[in-house]
Amino acid sequence: MRPRLAGRGAGDGYACVSGNYTFGNATLALNGTGVGIAMGGNKTDVNGTGMNDTWAIVTRATTIVREPVTNPPPFNETIYPASTWRVNPEGKYSINETTGALTMVLRHSLIPATSGRYEGVATTLGWSRRVGFGKVRAEMDVGGVASGVVGAMVIAAPEGDEIDFEWVGANTSQVWTNWFRSGIPEYGRGMAHEIPGVDKGGSHEYGIEWTEDLIRWSVDSVPVRTIYRVQYPRPDPPYDGGWLFPTRRGDVEIGVWDGGSSNEGTREWAGGFVDWGDAGQEYWVKVGWVKVECW
């Protein structure tokens, strides 16, 4: 399943702040000390694996904070400024200093799961603030997915409300849209949209527009799907408010994960098991920039 970031209450109390975010030309600071080490070209963390036993900050116009494995630092404006983006502790990523693009990697676990199969170690990038109604857009290249691999761009609330864009290796010329209310797994609303050219590589702009009355998904500024709150009345609990429609503030998260290691239905949707025949095998998605508009 898609991993969530630790300490996901991080957005509580911090109002959404509109902004444009890129990730290049960065400085790496260790352990929150502010002692920077300049790094050139594409880079991972200082140990060269994309992992860090503690946490790290990458700064430019935006900030990436490595989620701690243990003893998380307190969430405050000093450590996590408004423009912070967090990465899960076991995730792997690199940044192109010239373009500002961020590459997130799904890598080999190296240790088989209880099933005896190897599984992928996912990477998730998340914003430090929560979005209520507004618009989230990102330039993404999903050319690095394959059978069983899932790329995702979501707005997800801790109460289970969620709005999704997802790409699966089963068909890389499509993008899927879906939404949930209160975490109830009603998957029949998922819809695939043909996006010519995605399987050939290259970037597209994906956007989620969310108001109290509608959700609109777009690709390259062209709407591909719109749903309206009034289409989905549902008065019985746990759908408080009487509508099967997301209304709670959510975390913006983008990443890549192993759909092949999930339940049978998810695995079939994703295109089967991921090919982990080579321990060095990696799959990826790239993010050129993220833009958030708060309403």
Helices and strands as residue ranges (DSSP letters): G 8-11, E 19-21, E 27-30, E 36-38, E 56-59, E 63-66, E 84-87, E 92-95, E 102-108, E 120-121, E 123-131, E 134-144, E 149-156, E 162-168, E 174-180, G 187-189, E 191-194, G 198-200, E 204-210, E 214-219, E 222-228, G 229-231, E 250-258, G 259-261, H 264-270, E 282-294
